Every structure is written in structure tokens, then in C-alpha cells.
Amino acid sequence: MAFQHLSVSDLKSMLETQAVSIVDIRDQQSFIAGHIESAIHLHQENMDEVLLTLDMDKPLVVCCYHGNSSQGAADFLNDKGFDDTYSLAGGYVAWAAE
């Protein structure tokens, strides 16, 4: 099964009812400037380490700037064995605007 798109409001509802892993694939400065609480900064240099620490049984949400790059990353992570994988529609920009 491929990744799914997830709206900001659906993510907020999800966070209230279950354990969710969130990875943020934006650049370091953007991540430091602001990110979703509990999000892990995922980048090329820490990819293997992060993939080993994530719980493959939890839903995994990928966040980028506007929801475009996260689609490819969610697809990649889905191929790595994460079955419940989402791309955050609108990305961090949409999250911050809520």
C-alpha cells in the first residue's frame, strides 16, 4: 500500500488519540526555527540511525515545507517497510498557519 495524504486537522486528531511518529525533512535551519512537537529531523546523514529507532507499527507522518517533497519521502519510507505512512498536506507552512 502506498502512502496517504494527511491534512493538518487529521494529524491533530490523530495526535490526540494515538502514538504517531513524525519526521521533518526540511533543512536544519528551518527545523530549528520551528517544527511540530515531537518531530524528528530526518536528513541524509542520520537516515539509517533514525530508521532503526522508529517504531514501524506506529503511523509515520512526513513533513516538509509545502507537502511536495514529503510525498517522495513518504513513498521511500513506505518502501522501507513502514506500512502506515502519510505525507502532511501543505507541510509545515499549513501546520504553522493553523
C-alpha positions as CSV (number, residue, x, y, z in Angstrom):
1,M,0.0,0.0,0.0
2,A,1.3,3.5,-0.9
3,F,1.5,6.5,1.4
4,Q,-1.6,8.6,2.0
5,H,-2.1,12.3,2.2
6,L,-3.0,13.7,5.6
7,S,-4.5,17.1,6.4
8,V,-3.3,19.2,9.3
9,S,-6.7,18.8,11.1
10,D,-6.5,15.0,10.6
11,L,-3.0,14.9,12.1
12,K,-4.1,16.9,15.1
13,S,-6.9,14.4,15.7
14,M,-4.5,11.5,15.2
15,L,-2.1,13.0,17.8
16,E,-4.9,13.2,20.4
17,T,-5.9,9.5,20.0
18,Q,-2.7,7.5,19.2
19,A,1.0,7.4,19.2
20,V,2.4,8.9,15.9
21,S,5.9,9.2,14.6
22,I,6.6,12.5,12.7
23,V,9.7,13.1,10.6
24,D,10.6,16.6,9.3
25,I,12.7,16.6,6.2
26,R,13.3,20.3,5.9
27,D,16.7,21.9,6.2
28,Q,18.4,22.2,9.6
29,Q,17.7,26.0,10.0
30,S,14.0,25.7,9.2
31,F,13.7,22.8,11.6
32,I,15.4,24.7,14.4
33,A,13.3,27.8,13.7
34,G,10.1,25.7,14.2
35,H,8.7,22.2,13.9
36,I,5.8,20.1,15.0
37,E,6.3,19.0,18.6
38,S,7.9,15.5,18.8
39,A,9.0,15.7,15.2
40,I,12.4,14.1,14.4
41,H,14.7,15.9,12.0
42,L,15.3,13.4,9.2
43,H,18.1,14.1,6.7
44,Q,20.6,12.1,4.7
45,E,23.3,12.0,7.4
46,N,21.0,10.5,10.1
47,M,18.7,8.4,7.9
48,D,20.0,4.9,8.9
49,E,20.0,5.8,12.6
50,V,16.5,7.3,12.6
51,L,15.1,4.4,10.6
52,L,16.4,2.0,13.3
53,T,14.8,3.9,16.1
54,L,11.3,4.5,14.6
55,D,8.5,2.1,15.6
56,M,7.3,0.5,12.3
57,D,4.0,-0.3,13.9
58,K,3.1,3.4,14.5
59,P,1.7,5.7,11.8
60,L,4.6,7.7,10.3
61,V,3.9,11.2,9.1
62,V,6.4,13.0,6.8
63,C,6.5,16.8,6.9
64,C,8.3,19.2,4.6
65,Y,7.8,22.8,3.6
66,H,4.6,22.7,1.5
67,G,3.7,19.0,1.2
68,N,5.6,18.2,-2.0
69,S,8.9,16.7,-1.1
70,S,7.3,14.8,1.7
71,Q,5.4,12.7,-0.8
72,G,8.6,11.2,-2.3
73,A,10.0,10.7,1.2
74,A,6.8,9.0,2.4
75,D,6.9,6.7,-0.6
76,F,10.5,5.9,0.1
77,L,9.7,5.1,3.8
78,N,6.7,3.1,2.7
79,D,9.1,1.0,0.5
80,K,11.4,0.6,3.6
81,G,8.6,-1.2,5.4
82,F,6.6,1.5,7.1
83,D,3.0,0.4,6.2
84,D,1.1,3.3,7.7
85,T,2.8,6.2,6.0
86,Y,1.5,9.8,5.4
87,S,2.6,13.0,3.7
88,L,1.4,16.1,5.5
89,A,-0.7,18.1,3.0
90,G,0.5,21.7,2.9
91,G,3.6,20.8,5.0
92,Y,4.9,22.8,7.9
93,V,3.5,26.0,6.3
94,A,0.0,24.6,6.7
95,W,0.7,23.4,10.2
96,A,2.1,26.7,11.4
97,A,-0.9,28.6,9.8
98,E,-3.4,26.6,11.9
